[in-house]
């Protein structure tokens, strides 16, 4: 049995959220590695900060198991007030962001291929219109948690369902079946396909690709559209790709067929508190303008 750490002589008066957030992250993820990924730090940092918090308050928060950290009864009792503390801190951060100047950093989360092939080139060509704004673009497949300030603005390919967020439909983008020209000279029974790592689920263009392929084999799967694009243009197989990546590529041709193109909606999502920030509003409006002006590239 482990002994509880001795309480800090100074009491709890100097307890800070920066310590508590490590506790909350480990409790949610159930492991050091999961918390480290969420917080974008080394797992040794997480262990050190949780240990420091336990020493500070004189309570053992977790039982350290080989593959997981589980809350002690004392830790379970403290998790609820810690999460309330988290909500207050995040509300403060959002309110602070909403009242800052028109200059500074705006963090935008977007699907990686859309970020690198669409947003970055257009922003590069127009950044002079927004002097003083530093755009921090995070290419990620997951949906950024705007309540926790993972991003100021999130670009998504489906309508958001989380309550309390402000969403704006920016437009639509098309996915079509593309291939290197040599594939069209081969019998369709010999076709090979390039697919997504995740199951089709409710993603329309992935569902259609699975239906088209049928029993014919997939020779490569990836969660990276850029990897599928490069494999497709190299002649490895047929892939369902967005028009903004493939339409202007001389190494590819569209494979005609029913049910195509598959249209996906493009949404911009912000937290209402953050939307009041002049710089966040400026970037959100700029993204809407860029998508609207480039509709021909998207579909």
C-alpha positions as a printed NumPy array, in Angstrom:
array([[  0.   ,   0.   ,   0.   ],
       [  1.297,   3.445,  -0.929],
       [  1.461,   6.203,   1.607],
       [ -0.119,   9.503,   0.695],
       [  2.341,  12.299,  -0.009],
       [  2.88 ,  14.766,   2.778],
       [  0.926,  17.977,   2.38 ],
       [  2.706,  21.119,   1.333],
       [  3.506,  23.319,   4.337],
       [  2.071,  26.298,   2.506],
       [ -1.375,  24.711,   2.219],
       [ -3.485,  24.897,  -0.915],
       [ -3.553,  28.66 ,  -1.307],
       [ -1.053,  28.649,  -4.194],
       [ -2.764,  25.859,  -6.133],
       [ -2.802,  26.724,  -9.849],
       [ -4.848,  25.514, -12.796],
       [ -1.651,  24.712, -14.675],
       [ -1.092,  21.863, -12.186],
       [ -4.702,  20.702, -12.098],
       [ -5.013,  20.4  , -15.883],
       [ -2.464,  17.555, -15.901],
       [ -4.598,  15.71 , -13.359],
       [ -7.737,  16.226, -15.478],
       [ -5.988,  15.04 , -18.648],
       [ -4.722,  11.797, -17.072],
       [ -8.129,  11.13 , -15.517],
       [ -9.798,  11.51 , -18.91 ],
       [ -7.267,   9.548, -20.942],
       [ -6.499,   6.866, -18.362],
       [ -2.781,   6.843, -19.148],
       [  0.299,   9.034, -19.218],
       [  0.782,   8.55 , -22.946],
       [ -2.787,   9.556, -23.751],
       [ -2.562,  12.66 , -21.578],
       [  0.811,  13.556, -23.103],
       [ -0.656,  13.405, -26.611],
       [ -3.581,  15.592, -25.596],
       [ -1.369,  18.156, -23.872],
       [  1.427,  17.927, -26.483],
       [  4.149,  17.289, -23.91 ],
       [  6.416,  14.385, -22.947],
       [  4.853,  11.694, -20.745],
       [  7.603,  12.301, -18.187],
       [  6.35 ,  15.877, -17.852],
       [  2.839,  14.62 , -17.112],
       [  4.103,  12.217, -14.458],
       [  6.199,  14.927, -12.838],
       [  3.385,  17.48 , -12.753],
       [  0.829,  15.033, -11.343],
       [  3.327,  13.943,  -8.707],
       [  3.975,  17.573,  -7.794],
       [  0.227,  18.205,  -7.442],
       [ -0.176,  15.168,  -5.191],
       [  2.656,  16.402,  -3.   ],
       [  1.174,  19.873,  -2.912],
       [ -2.302,  18.812,  -1.75 ],
       [ -1.223,  15.756,   0.258],
       [ -3.508,  13.339,  -1.616],
       [ -2.691,  10.389,  -3.829],
       [ -4.78 ,  10.878,  -6.966],
       [ -3.901,   7.782,  -9.024],
       [ -2.921,   4.167,  -8.636],
       [ -0.002,   3.615, -11.015],
       [ -0.589,   0.404, -12.968],
       [  1.737,  -0.952, -15.686],
       [ -0.538,   0.065, -18.57 ],
       [ -2.824,   2.652, -17.031],
       [ -3.322,   5.12 , -14.231],
       [ -6.622,   4.706, -12.383],
       [ -8.195,   7.238, -10.071],
       [ -8.106,   6.569,  -6.354],
       [-11.321,   7.275,  -4.424],
       [ -9.778,  10.588,  -3.408],
       [ -8.972,  11.342,  -7.05 ],
       [-12.53 ,  10.54 ,  -8.124],
       [-13.873,  12.934,  -5.498],
       [-11.612,  15.729,  -6.759],
       [-12.251,  15.217, -10.482],
       [-15.657,  16.943, -10.525],
       [-14.441,  20.186,  -8.908],
       [-11.335,  20.021, -11.117],
       [-13.545,  19.879, -14.211],
       [-15.582,  22.822, -12.906],
       [-12.313,  24.675, -12.481],
       [-11.431,  23.778, -16.07 ],
       [-14.683,  25.223, -17.4  ],
       [-14.131,  28.487, -15.532],
       [-10.568,  28.805, -16.832],
       [-11.665,  28.098, -20.398],
       [-14.506,  30.596, -20.143],
       [-11.997,  33.194, -18.919],
       [ -9.642,  32.391, -21.815],
       [-12.431,  32.7  , -24.382],
       [-13.589,  36.002, -22.904],
       [-10.023,  37.299, -22.902],
       [ -9.575,  36.271, -26.551],
       [-12.788,  38.05 , -27.473],
       [-11.579,  41.331, -26.023],
       [ -8.095,  41.438, -27.468],
       [ -6.869,  43.532, -30.363],
       [ -7.267,  42.857, -34.063],
       [ -3.633,  41.719, -34.246],
       [ -2.153,  38.461, -32.954],
       [ -2.427,  34.723, -33.488],
       [ -5.485,  32.878, -34.786],
       [ -5.396,  29.077, -34.604],
       [ -7.284,  27.267, -37.376],
       [ -7.898,  23.515, -37.349],
       [ -8.632,  21.903, -40.728],
       [ -8.333,  18.539, -42.487],
       [ -4.638,  18.227, -43.45 ],
       [ -5.027,  18.097, -47.242],
       [ -7.492,  20.996, -47.255],
       [ -5.143,  22.993, -45.041],
       [ -2.023,  22.42 , -47.169],
       [ -3.513,  22.362, -50.689],
       [ -6.263,  24.945, -50.35 ],
       [ -6.051,  27.252, -47.325],
       [ -2.295,  27.846, -47.264],
       [ -1.884,  28.833, -50.952],
       [ -4.838,  31.218, -50.838],
       [ -3.808,  32.748, -47.515],
       [ -0.257,  33.189, -48.829],
       [ -1.566,  35.134, -51.806],
       [ -3.79 ,  37.366, -49.662],
       [ -2.051,  37.646, -46.277],
       [ -1.06 ,  41.258, -46.989],
       [ -4.717,  42.172, -46.484],
       [ -4.553,  41.214, -42.801],
       [ -1.325,  42.716, -41.429],
       [ -0.515,  41.791, -37.86 ],
       [ -2.377,  38.46 , -37.921],
       [ -0.302,  35.32 , -37.452],
       [ -2.183,  32.31 , -38.791],
       [ -1.475,  29.058, -36.936],
       [ -2.861,  26.254, -39.108],
       [ -3.204,  22.814, -37.555],
       [ -3.848,  20.008, -40.031],
       [ -5.689,  17.285, -38.157],
       [ -8.256,  14.609, -38.895],
       [ -9.997,  14.794, -35.539],
       [-12.525,  17.492, -34.729],
       [-10.863,  20.157, -32.616],
       [-12.551,  20.766, -29.251],
       [-13.46 ,  24.441, -29.416],
       [-14.786,  24.419, -25.844],
       [-11.244,  23.615, -24.662],
       [ -9.645,  26.161, -27.04 ],
       [ -7.93 ,  23.503, -29.169],
       [ -8.473,  26.032, -31.948],
       [-10.151,  29.381, -32.531],
       [-11.737,  28.254, -35.803],
       [-12.376,  24.721, -37.068],
       [-12.995,  23.801, -40.711],
       [-15.049,  20.634, -41.097],
       [-16.506,  18.601, -43.955],
       [-19.819,  18.027, -42.2  ],
       [-22.301,  20.126, -40.28 ],
       [-21.289,  20.356, -36.603],
       [-23.604,  18.798, -34.071],
       [-22.108,  20.069, -30.802],
       [-24.404,  22.474, -28.95 ],
       [-23.325,  26.019, -28.255],
       [-21.098,  26.555, -31.311],
       [-21.533,  29.108, -34.091],
       [-21.366,  27.442, -37.515],
       [-21.315,  28.88 , -41.015],
       [-21.61 ,  26.881, -44.23 ],
       [-18.846,  28.05 , -46.553],
       [-19.651,  25.944, -49.61 ],
       [-19.316,  22.459, -51.004],
       [-16.471,  20.383, -52.389],
       [-16.622,  17.463, -54.788],
       [-14.972,  14.039, -54.57 ],
       [-14.568,  12.082, -57.817],
       [-12.907,   8.835, -58.859],
       [ -9.484,   9.549, -60.393],
       [ -6.813,   7.361, -61.952],
       [ -3.655,   7.49 , -64.046],
       [ -4.738,   7.284, -67.738],
       [ -3.301,   3.773, -68.204],
       [ -5.982,   2.295, -65.939],
       [ -8.766,   3.226, -68.366],
       [ -7.146,   1.004, -71.011],
       [ -7.359,  -2.018, -68.728],
       [-10.369,  -4.218, -68.162],
       [-12.385,  -3.073, -65.15 ],
       [-12.02 ,  -6.492, -63.547],
       [ -8.303,  -5.741, -63.232],
       [ -8.753,  -2.409, -61.493],
       [ -7.102,  -1.919, -58.108],
       [ -8.097,   0.691, -55.563],
       [ -6.603,   3.093, -53.034],
       [ -8.728,   3.608, -49.952],
       [ -8.973,   5.133, -46.519],
       [ -7.612,   3.567, -43.355],
       [-10.854,   3.98 , -41.433],
       [-14.043,   2.028, -42.23 ],
       [-16.435,   3.901, -44.577],
       [-18.881,   4.625, -41.731],
       [-21.16 ,   7.477, -42.716],
       [-18.611,   9.237, -44.962],
       [-20.324,   9.41 , -48.389],
       [-17.285,   9.334, -50.697],
       [-15.758,   6.427, -48.778],
       [-19.042,   4.52 , -48.968],
       [-19.247,   5.031, -52.726],
       [-15.64 ,   3.928, -53.221],
       [-16.322,   0.702, -51.308],
       [-19.405,   0.084, -53.47 ],
       [-17.47 ,   0.711, -56.689],
       [-14.6  ,  -1.566, -55.677],
       [-16.868,  -4.418, -54.624],
       [-14.763,  -7.571, -54.429],
       [-11.829,  -6.028, -56.263],
       [ -8.768,  -5.463, -54.074],
       [ -7.42 ,  -2.377, -52.343],
       [ -3.637,  -2.19 , -52.687],
       [ -3.076,   0.794, -50.378],
       [ -4.954,   2.423, -47.542],
       [ -4.09 ,   5.667, -45.767],
       [ -5.707,   8.349, -43.632],
       [ -3.648,  10.93 , -45.56 ],
       [ -5.259,  12.273, -48.744],
       [ -1.893,  13.543, -49.957],
       [ -0.519,   9.983, -49.785],
       [ -3.512,   8.645, -51.736],
       [ -3.103,  11.436, -54.284],
       [  0.58 ,  10.647, -54.839],
       [ -0.084,   6.912, -55.099],
       [ -2.902,   7.535, -57.573],
       [ -0.879,   9.821, -59.833],
       [  1.95 ,   7.276, -59.692],
       [ -0.349,   4.642, -61.171],
       [ -0.826,   2.374, -58.164],
       [ -4.615,   2.36 , -58.371],
       [ -7.869,   4.325, -58.504],
       [ -8.778,   6.723, -55.692],
       [-11.65 ,   8.95 , -54.64 ],
       [-10.035,  12.395, -54.428],
       [-11.274,  15.953, -53.914],
       [-11.315,  18.174, -56.974],
       [ -9.134,  20.82 , -55.334],
       [ -6.271,  18.309, -55.348],
       [ -6.848,  16.261, -58.49 ],
       [ -8.714,  18.271, -61.112],
       [ -5.703,  20.299, -62.248],
       [ -3.272,  17.375, -62.081],
       [ -2.15 ,  16.457, -65.623],
       [ -1.131,  12.977, -64.382],
       [ -4.749,  12.077, -63.554],
       [ -8.029,  11.648, -65.379],
       [-11.525,  11.431, -63.966],
       [-13.121,   7.981, -64.165],
       [-16.738,   8.537, -65.259],
       [-19.626,   6.741, -63.637],
       [-22.939,   7.099, -61.842],
       [-23.196,   8.633, -58.396],
       [-20.341,  11.039, -58.932],
       [-19.35 ,  13.566, -57.885],
       [-19.973,  13.085, -54.171],
       [-20.511,  16.474, -52.569],
       [-19.286,  17.326, -49.067],
       [-20.241,  20.491, -47.209],
       [-17.525,  22.793, -45.897],
       [-18.297,  24.416, -42.532],
       [-16.512,  26.988, -40.416],
       [-17.101,  26.597, -36.669],
       [-16.194,  28.926, -33.802],
       [-17.156,  29.27 , -30.168],
       [-19.521,  32.264, -29.734],
       [-17.257,  33.791, -27.065],
       [-14.238,  33.721, -29.385],
       [-16.206,  34.992, -32.393],
       [-16.309,  38.447, -30.81 ],
       [-12.535,  38.741, -31.205],
       [-11.766,  41.143, -34.089],
       [ -8.907,  39.022, -35.405],
       [-10.857,  35.745, -35.193],
       [-13.781,  37.358, -36.972],
       [-11.43 ,  38.72 , -39.643],
       [ -9.936,  35.277, -40.313],
       [-13.346,  33.572, -40.3  ],
       [-14.621,  36.103, -42.847],
       [-11.459,  35.66 , -44.935],
       [-11.896,  31.881, -45.028],
       [-15.522,  32.271, -46.081],
       [-14.478,  34.668, -48.823],
       [-11.714,  32.377, -50.082],
       [-13.993,  29.354, -50.274],
       [-16.721,  31.381, -51.978],
       [-14.338,  32.877, -54.545],
       [-12.803,  29.449, -55.275],
       [-16.032,  27.49 , -55.714],
       [-14.919,  26.462, -59.196],
       [-11.86 ,  24.707, -57.788],
       [-13.906,  22.772, -55.267],
       [-16.669,  21.352, -57.486]])
